[in-house]
Amino acid sequence: MLLSGRAHGEAPTPPVQRTTSLGVVIGIDDATRSGTYSWKGIPYAKPPVGELRWKAPADAPPWTSPRSAQQFGSACASLGRLYGPGFNNRYDATIGASLDKFVGSEDCLYLNIWRPATAAEKLPVIVFVHGGSNITGYTADPVYDGANLASTANALVVTVNYRLGVLGFFRSPYLRTGDPLDDSGNFALLDIIKSLQFVNRNIANFGGDAGNVTLMGESAGAVNVYALMTSPLVAKANPSLVHRVLPMSGGISRAEDLPPGAFPVLVATSRFDVQSNALLTQLLIADGLAADAATAQAYVASRTADEIARYLRGKSADSVLSTVLTKLKPAGLSGSNPVPDGHVVPESPIDAIKAGQYLKVPVMAGNTRDEGKLFPSLLSLSPALGGISGRLLTDEQAFSIAFSYDPDAAPTTKLEQWIPAAYLPTAKPVTGFNARMDALNDHWFKPLRDDVLGALKIQESNVWHYSFEWDREPAPFNEIFGAAHAFDLPFAFGNFAPSTWANFMFTKANQPGRLALADAMMRSIGAFARNGDPNDASLGVAWPTWPKTLIFDATPTAKAIRVR
């Protein structure tokens, strides 16, 4: 009785009942179907609403009764985009109707945990940060379900919501308190750090090893991983919060770090000051408190900073985000990314890496071969890229086709419906779609990759890189998308169920090869999380360090992994 902790006849504690520092949670026993236990919607911070908007995350309040952890927490407040969450915090038909409309909630700081349905302890932990340009995204996206990765990698998988858009990255002089965290503007990064602190305190009770945490992120999530890798708050954390990093398709460079014409990630803090002033001005005009920028400036000058702060925090999230969309976006002021404030994020993360002032841990980085094919409209940015958008369909039209598309039937859409004639045939040298997309990658993802991995390689040898090159979609999507940005995610998580592009990608014919490739990718991720080295027998080849690259690919029937 003393050993079991319960009296004779008392029912044993179910395996999905776990104790956290905030209270008991009851998760989902999915051992029969997926071989995992999971806990969803665990709060890791207080809802950042009211006076807590645009402040560093505060401790979540504890609870006394066992808390159900069987549903995802709400997506963070954003405007609907092609990748969800729609109006119901899941992949469904409402995504098409939610484009540019308010979705989610400011009460959104929740995380989710999956683990193998075993009694194993001290398992490696993988904390995943979703992408979405730091303005959209949600952990309930079915691509991010952690069950298959947890089971195959024999690890705990944690997915994290964090504040988005100007609610996550916002730097206004009227919100300054003297606290360097509140004043940094990096609320989204502070959210992720808060989630890592929760993991550090609690993950042992779920069977995880707090001393072996891999921080993994894709796209904007990878940008945030790099930012946190160089943040003194993470690099100097005691106890250590992160022990490996796995950034997929990201970077952390300023314009001055890159070749002329390349697309940077970071902009100067002064740009955020311009953005915050523009937002305040447009809100005042919309409320009839000012007629134009000059009278808005006069209005602000006649009020105290506290009054302006209360005004900003009193605006609904919907009105704030809608103003960004309708007024700031046309002026080129809608972007959201880490703020190089010098406290949470160094003024130059690349220089910090070169100086050895960063979290020196093993790195497994990745890119997709055809990153730019997810962003064909960007060809309109420059005559050198083509000068016109590479996509004819609107997001609403693309989603409508994708939602009910049958990939195993004869094609019901044509290349000419998607890609302008100026970029056809796609394989035409110089002016074809493929060549234009290669040029876009040469201006964007490749220089970002080379800059950060080159800096890391100066400091450490344990840096690996992969290129995802699977392009076995049914025609015409093999040409429209190929190995596009984010197309490695279903393979990294082993999830080929319905999601935004699933009906365009996955067929019965390509199933054997993609399942074999996904298995190898997940096992490699598991090896990296466990040992700090992604080499695993399932790869079939030895993976050398950067500047060598491992190619993740497959034929319709088998994996085809090789080294370049």
Disulfide bonds with the S-S distance in Angstrom:
Cys76-Cys108 2.04
